[in-house]
């Protein structure tokens, strides 16, 4: 009788351990959203390492715009500037945005240095979905047409001259 009671206690302990592991295995996002990357079917049966990204979830509201700004143009941007975004999936709609963060570190994408600039969409955009891409234009102070046409060349010339001067 004592042996059977000990076996019952052992089975109860194992059951409690399995239930605890199942409770910790449940993934719950802290907000309602949609999965934008990650595929559970590819992970079935494989061990999961701590810290490994399984899914990326995007919220259904409050989208964030990520602009990739060339390093030559980053000096013209500041927090609070406004702009417009046209997405390839919504070419007939211009979405106004406001720059919220300019990241101070450049990364290399497609062989060029770019800065990550975050912006907030102004107003509601019911047709907007996570992962959409397009072109954003930020409004800066007025410049002459001559400056617009020549500033890239003038900047390159200044840099080249500085490089070759003793």
N, C-alpha and C positions, 0 to 999 in steps of 0.2 A: 504494500500500500504506500509506503514512504517513497519507494522508487517510482511508482506511477505519479505521485504528487510532484516529485522533482522533475520528471519528464514533462508534466503539464506546465510547470513553471518555466522550464526551458523553452517550450514551444511558445508560451505567451511572450517571453522576452524576445524571441526571434521574430514573432509577429509584430511586436511593437517597434523593433528595429526596422523592419521592412516598411511599415507604415510611415515612420519618420523619414526614411529615405525617399519614399514616394512624395511626401509632403514637400520636401526640399527640392525635388526634381520638377515641380510645377513652376513654369515660367509665366509670370504675370507682369505686363508692362504697367508703369505707374500712370499711364494716360491712355485714352482711346486713340487708336491710330490704325495704320495699315502697314504691313510688312513690306519694306522696299528692297531688302536684300536678305539672302539666306534661304537655304533649301533643306528642309527637314528630311526629305527622302534620301539625300546624299549622306546623311549622318546616321541613319538607322544602323544599329549594331556596332558602331564604332565608339571607342572611348572618347570622352569629352575632357579636355584639359581645363584646369581652372584659369580663368581670364580670357579664354578663347571667345571671340565674337561669334554667336550663333545666328542672330538675326539683327537687322536694323529696322526699327519701327519709327515711322514718321507720324506726327500728330495730324489729325484731320483738319485742325484749325491753327491759325497762328504760324503760317509758313515763314520760313527764313530764306532769304535770297543770298546765294553765295556768288560773288563776282570774282573773276580771276582778272586782275588788273596788271598789265605789263609794268615792269619796273621803271620804264621811262615815263609813265603817266601817273605813278602813285603820288608824286609830289603835288599834284593838282587836286587830290581828294582829301576830304576832312569829314569828320562825324557831323551829321545833321544835313549834309547836302541832299538834294532831291534828284530823282531821275525817273526814267521810264524803262520798262522791261517789256519786250515782245518775245513771246515764246514760240518755238517752231510748231507746237501743237495748237496754239491759239494765235495765228498770225494777224487776225483781224482785231485783236484786243490789246490795247496798251495799258499796262499795269503800273501805276505810280508807286514809287518806293522811296524810302528815306535811309541813307547810310547810317548804320548804327555802330559798327566796329571796323577799324582798319588794323589788320594784323601787322605787327612790326617786323615779321620775318618772312623772307621770300622763300618760295619752293620752286623746284624746276618741273615744268610740265611741257611735254612735247619740245624739249630743247630750248625753252625760253624761261626766264625768271619771271614769276608772277607773284603778286601779293594777294592774299585772301581778304576780301572785303565783304562784310556781312551787312545786310539791309533788311528792313521790314516792309512788307507790302502794306500800302496805305489803303484802307477800305476792304471790302469783301470781294472775293474772287471765287464764285461757286464752282467754276469749271477747272480751277487749278488743282493739280495732282502732284504728289511727291515725285521727284526725279525728273521733272520737265526741264528742258534746256532751251536757251535762247540767247538773245543779245540785250544787254543793258547799257543804257547811256546815262551818264551822270552829268547834270548841268553844272558848269563852272562859270566864273565871271566872263563877261564879253571879251572877245579877242578880235583883233583885226583879221581880215581875210588873208593878208600877207603872212601873218604869224601862223595861221592854221596850215597854210600850204608849206611853209618853210621851217617850222620849229624842229621837226625831226632831223632834217639835214643839218641845221645849225647846231643842235645838240651833239650830233655825231661829229661834226667838224671841231667843235670845242674840245670834245673828249680826245679826238685823234691828235690835235695840236698839243694838248697838255701831255699826252703820252710820249710824244716825240721831242718835246722841249726838255733841255737839261735842268 
